[in-house]
C-alpha cells in the first residue's frame, strides 16, 4: 500500500520562529522521502534477488536505501506532529520520567539541545524498553544510529535543511525556537499510549 504524505500545511503561520519559506522547503523535502519510499517498495517487488551483491546490484542498492526513505518519511511525520506552536505543558508522567532520568526538566531540555548540537541528523527522545527510562539518542543521516528497543516520544530534526533558511549557521537559535514550539500534548500522548 503506497505511503501517503500527511498534510502539515496548517503549521504555516502558527510556529513562532519558523517562516513559511522554511516550512515550505521542509515539507517539500518530506514529500520527496514519501515518494522515494513508494518508488523503492515498488521496484523491490520485481528486482532480482538472486543477483544481490555487496558492491553493486539493483536489488542490493534498493535494500541499502530502503531505510533512508522509510525513516525519512516517518521521522519527519513524527517531527511535524510534535510541533504545533501551542504545545500545552508536559504531563506529570512525562515530567516525572524526565526528572528521574536527568535530574530536572531543564536538565532534560539542556541534554536535548546538547544532543542536537552533536549531530547533523536527528535527536530522538525515547523511552527505552530495557531500562524503562527516558533517553535522548542521536542519529546520523536518516538510517544510521537508530537505537534498538526504543519507543519514540519526540523527534527533533537537526538537518540543516530544517533551519538554514531561517537561521543560517545559528543552529542554537533554531533549537530554542524548536523547544518553544514543541507540542508537549502530542509527546504526552505518545508516552501515555505505551504499556505500563
Ligand atoms: Fe528534515
Boltz pocket constraint, residues with backbone or C-beta under 6 A from the ligand:
constraints:
  - pocket:
      binder: B
      contacts: [[A, 26], [A, 29], [A, 76], [A, 157], [A, 159], [A, 161], [A, 162]]
      max_distance: 6.0
